[in-house]
Amino acid sequence: MNNSATFELGDRTVHRLGFGAMRLTGPDIIGPPADEEEARAVLRYATELGVDLIDTADSYGPGVSERLIGETLDPAEAVVATKGGLLRNTDGDWLPHGDPDYLRNQVLASRDRLGVETIDVYQLHTPSSETPLEESVQALAECKDEGLVDHVGLSNVSVGQLDRARDQVDIVSVQNRYNVTHREDEAVLQACEEYDIGFIPWYPLAAGDLGGRVSEVADAHDATPQQVALAWLLAHSEVMLPIPGTASAAHLEENVAASRLDLTDEAYTRLAALA
């Protein structure tokens, strides 16, 4: 079961170890998975294991991940954080698009796919060079005022961009690339700690490329390197909300088991020195 501590994400209490639903799609995150029923089974198993924070995006599929979540889970079972602001195409590109009218349209489409009147957390997937950040955030703030979303979050932002967004609307989450071997956004994490904002590290397992030192610590703890990487993230900050993703029930169970792993002080320090 999910033994991670809890965090107040807006007005919702969630366990800090969540689940990323990006992999519940086809190759290159385009189209449906080969076995949709298996994908639904993974989602159901996640909630059975005590995972109550599910992260997704309208661009995963596109639309596929959100649809599967809406078809599978009762809205009361988990807080669903989705994202908008990236266009996809059949070449697999991820194209920033922060136009306010587009974001409002995507909020409506996400509500329909998720099967909810109000989206728990809606995050701007990335700032766009074509649209001022303030205009994108204002669109999401208006969606919040209209009751279309409960809370607003950001992704792929700097400290300065976070502060500019906070001038317009309460921000409950920031989702940036971060893991035990990649910590370029430590300043953003520290800002989230100061503001009591949830920090959702994407790529938390570095696609398994964690290095020899992580493997050594894993051997000493009778754990996998991936479990050690997740345990380190949970120990590193009280606002850290890792969302490891998988399409495998076995890997899901392994990831959740990381919430029961206690790193020694020596191990934590060894891993901290990897930055």
KEMAR-661157 format. One record per residue (C-alpha): x, y, z; residue in three letters; residue number from 1. Coordinates in nm, 4 decimals, decimal comma. Example, Ala and Ser with C-alpha at 12.3 -4.5 7.8 and 13.67 -1.06 7.14 Angstrom:
> 1,2300 | -0,4500 | 0,7800 | ALA | 1
> 1,3670 | -0,1060 | 0,7140 | SER | 2
//
This chain:
> 0,0000 | 0,0000 | 0,0000 | MET | 1
> 0,0932 | 0,3652 | -0,0442 | ASN | 2
> 0,2701 | 0,4630 | 0,2783 | ASN | 3
> 0,3859 | 0,8043 | 0,1607 | SER | 4
> 0,2986 | 1,1031 | 0,3753 | ALA | 5
> 0,0173 | 1,3315 | 0,2666 | THR | 6
> 0,0156 | 1,6821 | 0,1217 | PHE | 7
> -0,2550 | 1,9480 | 0,1050 | GLU | 8
> -0,2951 | 2,0157 | -0,2661 | LEU | 9
> -0,5280 | 2,3113 | -0,2556 | GLY | 10
> -0,8220 | 2,1884 | -0,0525 | ASP | 11
> -0,7561 | 1,8187 | -0,1239 | ARG | 12
> -0,5362 | 1,5852 | 0,0805 | THR | 13
> -0,3333 | 1,3431 | -0,1321 | VAL | 14
> -0,0607 | 1,0890 | -0,0698 | HIS | 15
> 0,2662 | 1,2295 | -0,1932 | ARG | 16
> 0,3447 | 0,9329 | -0,4189 | LEU | 17
> 0,1137 | 0,9583 | -0,7173 | GLY | 18
> 0,0796 | 0,7999 | -1,0602 | PHE | 19
> 0,1595 | 0,9419 | -1,4027 | GLY | 20
> -0,0803 | 0,8240 | -1,6725 | ALA | 21
> 0,1227 | 0,9264 | -1,9795 | MET | 22
> 0,2241 | 0,5678 | -2,0610 | ARG | 23
> -0,1354 | 0,4465 | -2,0877 | LEU | 24
> -0,1308 | 0,5328 | -2,4588 | THR | 25
> 0,0170 | 0,4028 | -2,7823 | GLY | 26
> 0,3776 | 0,4261 | -2,9073 | PRO | 27
> 0,5289 | 0,7767 | -2,8892 | ASP | 28
> 0,2303 | 0,8723 | -2,6692 | ILE | 29
> 0,0088 | 0,8765 | -2,9796 | ILE | 30
> -0,3162 | 0,6799 | -3,0070 | GLY | 31
> -0,4637 | 0,4178 | -2,7753 | PRO | 32
> -0,2659 | 0,1461 | -2,5965 | PRO | 33
> -0,2551 | -0,2020 | -2,7445 | ALA | 34
> -0,4807 | -0,3279 | -2,4647 | ASP | 35
> -0,7181 | -0,0687 | -2,3235 | GLU | 36
> -0,8597 | -0,3064 | -2,0641 | GLU | 37
> -0,5124 | -0,3661 | -1,9267 | GLU | 38
> -0,4615 | 0,0101 | -1,9045 | ALA | 39
> -0,7872 | 0,0420 | -1,7109 | ARG | 40
> -0,6760 | -0,2402 | -1,4818 | ALA | 41
> -0,3551 | -0,0509 | -1,4010 | VAL | 42
> -0,5565 | 0,2596 | -1,3128 | LEU | 43
> -0,7887 | 0,0602 | -1,0878 | ARG | 44
> -0,4943 | -0,1138 | -0,9210 | TYR | 45
> -0,3283 | 0,2214 | -0,8521 | ALA | 46
> -0,6271 | 0,3393 | -0,6487 | THR | 47
> -0,6488 | -0,0006 | -0,4756 | GLU | 48
> -0,2885 | 0,0507 | -0,3641 | LEU | 49
> -0,3806 | 0,3866 | -0,2115 | GLY | 50
> -0,2667 | 0,6162 | -0,4910 | VAL | 51
> -0,4992 | 0,9168 | -0,4923 | ASP | 52
> -0,3139 | 1,1610 | -0,7197 | LEU | 53
> -0,3265 | 1,0869 | -1,0935 | ILE | 54
> -0,1408 | 1,3104 | -1,3385 | ASP | 55
> -0,2265 | 1,3297 | -1,7073 | THR | 56
> -0,2560 | 1,5780 | -1,9958 | ALA | 57
> -0,4774 | 1,6424 | -2,2961 | ASP | 58
> -0,1727 | 1,5846 | -2,5182 | SER | 59
> -0,1262 | 1,2235 | -2,4029 | TYR | 60
> -0,2822 | 1,0394 | -2,6926 | GLY | 61
> -0,3930 | 1,3135 | -2,7512 | PRO | 62
> -0,7022 | 1,2733 | -2,5351 | GLY | 63
> -0,6524 | 0,9004 | -2,4803 | VAL | 64
> -0,5133 | 0,9113 | -2,1266 | SER | 65
> -0,7862 | 1,1463 | -2,0053 | GLU | 66
> -1,0562 | 0,9336 | -2,1697 | ARG | 67
> -0,9325 | 0,6140 | -2,0036 | LEU | 68
> -0,9238 | 0,7844 | -1,6642 | ILE | 69
> -1,2769 | 0,9171 | -1,7130 | GLY | 70
> -1,4059 | 0,5763 | -1,8210 | GLU | 71
> -1,2342 | 0,3901 | -1,5376 | THR | 72
> -1,2245 | 0,5925 | -1,2172 | LEU | 73
> -1,4917 | 0,7501 | -1,0044 | ASP | 74
> -1,3999 | 1,1188 | -0,9555 | PRO | 75
> -1,4088 | 1,0613 | -0,5785 | ALA | 76
> -1,1325 | 0,7992 | -0,5985 | GLU | 77
> -0,8447 | 1,0325 | -0,6819 | ALA | 78
> -0,7427 | 1,3898 | -0,7495 | VAL | 79
> -0,6782 | 1,4175 | -1,1227 | VAL | 80
> -0,4306 | 1,6807 | -1,2366 | ALA | 81
> -0,4330 | 1,7341 | -1,6109 | THR | 82
> -0,2521 | 1,9788 | -1,8380 | LYS | 83
> -0,3098 | 2,1805 | -2,1530 | GLY | 84
> -0,0926 | 2,3938 | -2,3767 | GLY | 85
> 0,0873 | 2,1468 | -2,6051 | LEU | 86
> -0,0292 | 2,0553 | -2,9545 | LEU | 87
> 0,0483 | 1,7091 | -3,0948 | ARG | 88
> 0,0714 | 1,5699 | -3,4461 | ASN | 89
> 0,1253 | 1,2279 | -3,6001 | THR | 90
> 0,5010 | 1,2947 | -3,6143 | ASP | 91
> 0,5007 | 1,2928 | -3,2337 | GLY | 92
> 0,5958 | 1,6600 | -3,1943 | ASP | 93
> 0,5089 | 1,8553 | -2,8786 | TRP | 94
> 0,4302 | 2,2134 | -2,9855 | LEU | 95
> 0,3711 | 2,4852 | -2,7227 | PRO | 96
> 0,0405 | 2,6642 | -2,7729 | HIS | 97
> -0,0765 | 2,8932 | -2,4952 | GLY | 98
> -0,3448 | 3,0916 | -2,6768 | ASP | 99
> -0,6195 | 3,1776 | -2,4226 | PRO | 100
> -0,9068 | 3,0677 | -2,6482 | ASP | 101
> -0,7310 | 2,7386 | -2,7181 | TYR | 102
> -0,6769 | 2,6755 | -2,3460 | LEU | 103
> -1,0418 | 2,7477 | -2,2653 | ARG | 104
> -1,1458 | 2,5055 | -2,5396 | ASN | 105
> -0,9089 | 2,2393 | -2,4047 | GLN | 106
> -1,0480 | 2,2794 | -2,0529 | VAL | 107
> -1,3953 | 2,2043 | -2,1894 | LEU | 108
> -1,2671 | 1,9030 | -2,3835 | ALA | 109
> -1,0803 | 1,7703 | -2,0795 | SER | 110
> -1,3910 | 1,8020 | -1,8636 | ARG | 111
> -1,5821 | 1,5909 | -2,1134 | ASP | 112
> -1,3168 | 1,3194 | -2,1401 | ARG | 113
> -1,2674 | 1,3038 | -1,7627 | LEU | 114
> -1,6435 | 1,2979 | -1,7054 | GLY | 115
> -1,6451 | 1,5789 | -1,4495 | VAL | 116
> -1,8106 | 1,9165 | -1,4126 | GLU | 117
> -1,4997 | 2,0638 | -1,2488 | THR | 118
> -1,1392 | 1,9542 | -1,3098 | ILE | 119
> -0,9463 | 1,9074 | -0,9848 | ASP | 120
> -0,6182 | 2,0636 | -1,1037 | VAL | 121
> -0,5528 | 2,2118 | -1,4476 | TYR | 122
> -0,1907 | 2,2936 | -1,5293 | GLN | 123
> -0,0401 | 2,5021 | -1,8076 | LEU | 124
> 0,1791 | 2,2408 | -1,9758 | HIS | 125
> 0,4479 | 2,4887 | -2,0806 | THR | 126
> 0,4797 | 2,8622 | -2,1438 | PRO | 127
> 0,4594 | 2,9539 | -2,5119 | SER | 128
> 0,6913 | 3,1980 | -2,6871 | SER | 129
> 0,3945 | 3,3065 | -2,8997 | GLU | 130
> 0,1690 | 3,4048 | -2,6073 | THR | 131
> 0,2594 | 3,6109 | -2,3000 | PRO | 132
> 0,2504 | 3,3926 | -1,9886 | LEU | 133
> 0,0083 | 3,6320 | -1,8214 | GLU | 134
> -0,2497 | 3,5818 | -2,0976 | GLU | 135
> -0,2317 | 3,2024 | -2,0683 | SER | 136
> -0,2568 | 3,2098 | -1,6897 | VAL | 137
> -0,5406 | 3,4621 | -1,6995 | GLN | 138
> -0,7413 | 3,2224 | -1,9169 | ALA | 139
> -0,6991 | 2,9486 | -1,6561 | LEU | 140
> -0,7806 | 3,1923 | -1,3751 | ALA | 141
> -1,1073 | 3,2742 | -1,5540 | GLU | 142
> -1,1826 | 2,9028 | -1,5894 | CYS | 143
> -1,1345 | 2,8733 | -1,2142 | LYS | 144
> -1,3669 | 3,1674 | -1,1500 | ASP | 145
> -1,6286 | 3,0021 | -1,3734 | GLU | 146
> -1,6079 | 2,6746 | -1,1803 | GLY | 147
> -1,4571 | 2,4782 | -1,4682 | LEU | 148
> -1,1429 | 2,3984 | -1,2669 | VAL | 149
> -1,0838 | 2,3892 | -0,8928 | ASP | 150
> -0,7138 | 2,4708 | -0,8918 | HIS | 151
> -0,4477 | 2,5993 | -1,1299 | VAL | 152
> -0,0952 | 2,4655 | -1,1714 | GLY | 153
> 0,2069 | 2,5229 | -1,3949 | LEU | 154
> 0,4667 | 2,3098 | -1,5694 | SER | 155
> 0,8134 | 2,3755 | -1,7087 | ASN | 156
> 0,8502 | 2,7183 | -1,5488 | VAL | 157
> 1,1234 | 2,9234 | -1,3836 | SER | 158
> 1,0993 | 3,0931 | -1,0447 | VAL | 159
> 1,0317 | 3,4233 | -1,2183 | GLY | 160
> 0,7485 | 3,2754 | -1,4226 | GLN | 161
> 0,6019 | 3,1162 | -1,1111 | LEU | 162
> 0,6016 | 3,4525 | -0,9354 | ASP | 163
> 0,4377 | 3,6240 | -1,2334 | ARG | 164
> 0,1642 | 3,3601 | -1,2405 | ALA | 165
> 0,1073 | 3,3861 | -0,8643 | ARG | 166
> 0,0302 | 3,7557 | -0,9140 | ASP | 167
> -0,2787 | 3,6479 | -1,1109 | GLN | 168
> -0,4098 | 3,3326 | -0,9444 | VAL | 169
> -0,3295 | 3,0901 | -0,6627 | ASP | 170
> -0,0931 | 2,8208 | -0,7900 | ILE | 171
> -0,1147 | 2,4813 | -0,6186 | VAL | 172
> 0,1406 | 2,2820 | -0,8195 | SER | 173
> 0,4491 | 2,3127 | -1,0362 | VAL | 174
> 0,5605 | 2,0259 | -1,2582 | GLN | 175
> 0,9223 | 2,0441 | -1,3784 | ASN | 176
> 1,1838 | 1,7900 | -1,4804 | ARG | 177
> 1,3602 | 1,6685 | -1,1675 | TYR | 178
> 1,5143 | 1,3473 | -1,0347 | ASN | 179
> 1,8026 | 1,2280 | -0,8204 | VAL | 180
> 2,0541 | 1,2838 | -1,1022 | THR | 181
> 1,8955 | 1,5914 | -1,2648 | HIS | 182
> 1,8320 | 1,8853 | -1,0323 | ARG | 183
> 1,8678 | 2,1967 | -1,2452 | GLU | 184
> 1,5385 | 2,3302 | -1,1047 | ASP | 185
> 1,6379 | 2,3148 | -0,7385 | GLU | 186
> 1,5588 | 2,6870 | -0,7112 | ALA | 187
> 1,2037 | 2,6222 | -0,8340 | VAL | 188
> 1,1649 | 2,3448 | -0,5768 | LEU | 189
> 1,2846 | 2,5807 | -0,3033 | GLN | 190
> 1,0331 | 2,8427 | -0,4150 | ALA | 191
> 0,7584 | 2,5800 | -0,3956 | CYS | 192
> 0,8703 | 2,4946 | -0,0434 | GLU | 193
> 0,8534 | 2,8616 | 0,0522 | GLU | 194
> 0,5040 | 2,9016 | -0,0958 | TYR | 195
> 0,3765 | 2,5557 | 0,0126 | ASP | 196
> 0,3136 | 2,4578 | -0,3490 | ILE | 197
> 0,3232 | 2,0942 | -0,4573 | GLY | 198
> 0,6275 | 2,0147 | -0,6723 | PHE | 199
> 0,5561 | 1,7343 | -0,9201 | ILE | 200
> 0,8833 | 1,6055 | -1,0677 | PRO | 201
> 0,8377 | 1,4721 | -1,4190 | TRP | 202
> 1,0879 | 1,2132 | -1,5397 | TYR | 203
> 1,1358 | 1,1075 | -1,1748 | PRO | 204
> 1,3080 | 0,7799 | -1,2685 | LEU | 205
> 1,5261 | 0,9220 | -1,5484 | ALA | 206
> 1,4042 | 0,6374 | -1,7711 | ALA | 207
> 1,6089 | 0,4016 | -1,5540 | GLY | 208
> 1,9404 | 0,5765 | -1,6335 | ASP | 209
> 2,0277 | 0,6404 | -1,2683 | LEU | 210
> 2,3939 | 0,5462 | -1,2544 | GLY | 211
> 2,6108 | 0,3114 | -1,0522 | GLY | 212
> 2,5910 | 0,4914 | -0,7196 | ARG | 213
> 2,2129 | 0,4571 | -0,7098 | VAL | 214
> 2,2502 | 0,0854 | -0,7830 | SER | 215
> 2,4976 | 0,0492 | -0,4968 | GLU | 216
> 2,2555 | 0,2127 | -0,2544 | VAL | 217
> 1,9757 | -0,0061 | -0,3898 | ALA | 218
> 2,1777 | -0,3226 | -0,3260 | ASP | 219
> 2,2456 | -0,2120 | 0,0310 | ALA | 220
> 1,8732 | -0,1557 | 0,0910 | HIS | 221
> 1,7569 | -0,4723 | -0,0877 | ASP | 222
> 1,5637 | -0,2527 | -0,3284 | ALA | 223
> 1,5648 | -0,1580 | -0,6956 | THR | 224
> 1,7396 | 0,1582 | -0,8213 | PRO | 225
> 1,3981 | 0,2954 | -0,9205 | GLN | 226
> 1,2645 | 0,2454 | -0,5670 | GLN | 227
> 1,5695 | 0,4192 | -0,4223 | VAL | 228
> 1,5263 | 0,7111 | -0,6633 | ALA | 229
> 1,1633 | 0,7546 | -0,5560 | LEU | 230
> 1,2454 | 0,7171 | -0,1866 | ALA | 231
> 1,5130 | 0,9844 | -0,2219 | TRP | 232
> 1,2680 | 1,2265 | -0,3826 | LEU | 233
> 1,0155 | 1,1708 | -0,1019 | LEU | 234
> 1,2874 | 1,2286 | 0,1587 | ALA | 235
> 1,4315 | 1,5339 | -0,0160 | HIS | 236
> 1,1326 | 1,7660 | 0,0243 | SER | 237
> 0,7957 | 1,7620 | 0,1976 | GLU | 238
> 0,6329 | 1,9272 | -0,1055 | VAL | 239
> 0,7660 | 1,6658 | -0,3485 | MET | 240
> 0,4911 | 1,4692 | -0,5259 | LEU | 241
> 0,6546 | 1,2077 | -0,7536 | PRO | 242
> 0,4316 | 1,0591 | -1,0248 | ILE | 243
> 0,6127 | 0,7557 | -1,1689 | PRO | 244
> 0,4268 | 0,6218 | -1,4685 | GLY | 245
> 0,3934 | 0,2713 | -1,6056 | THR | 246
> 0,1585 | 0,0548 | -1,8080 | ALA | 247
> 0,2533 | -0,2515 | -1,6005 | SER | 248
> 0,0756 | -0,3612 | -1,2829 | ALA | 249
> 0,3976 | -0,5233 | -1,1591 | ALA | 250
> 0,5992 | -0,2045 | -1,2064 | HIS | 251
> 0,3194 | -0,0046 | -1,0438 | LEU | 252
> 0,3340 | -0,2275 | -0,7364 | GLU | 253
> 0,7123 | -0,1927 | -0,7272 | GLU | 254
> 0,6906 | 0,1865 | -0,7484 | ASN | 255
> 0,4330 | 0,2118 | -0,4703 | VAL | 256
> 0,6515 | -0,0107 | -0,2521 | ALA | 257
> 0,9120 | 0,2681 | -0,2608 | ALA | 258
> 0,6871 | 0,4591 | -0,0192 | SER | 259
> 0,7834 | 0,2013 | 0,2462 | ARG | 260
> 1,1581 | 0,2338 | 0,1894 | LEU | 261
> 1,3549 | 0,4263 | 0,4531 | ASP | 262
> 1,6932 | 0,5425 | 0,3307 | LEU | 263
> 1,9749 | 0,5662 | 0,5822 | THR | 264
> 2,1194 | 0,9121 | 0,6427 | ASP | 265
> 2,4411 | 0,7974 | 0,4763 | GLU | 266
> 2,2527 | 0,6760 | 0,1700 | ALA | 267
> 2,0548 | 0,9991 | 0,1426 | TYR | 268
> 2,3780 | 1,2035 | 0,1603 | THR | 269
> 2,5512 | 0,9857 | -0,1003 | ARG | 270
> 2,2629 | 1,0357 | -0,3405 | LEU | 271
> 2,2380 | 1,4078 | -0,2683 | ALA | 272
> 2,5987 | 1,4415 | -0,3809 | ALA | 273
> 2,5024 | 1,3225 | -0,7303 | LEU | 274
> 2,3719 | 1,6664 | -0,8271 | ALA | 275
//
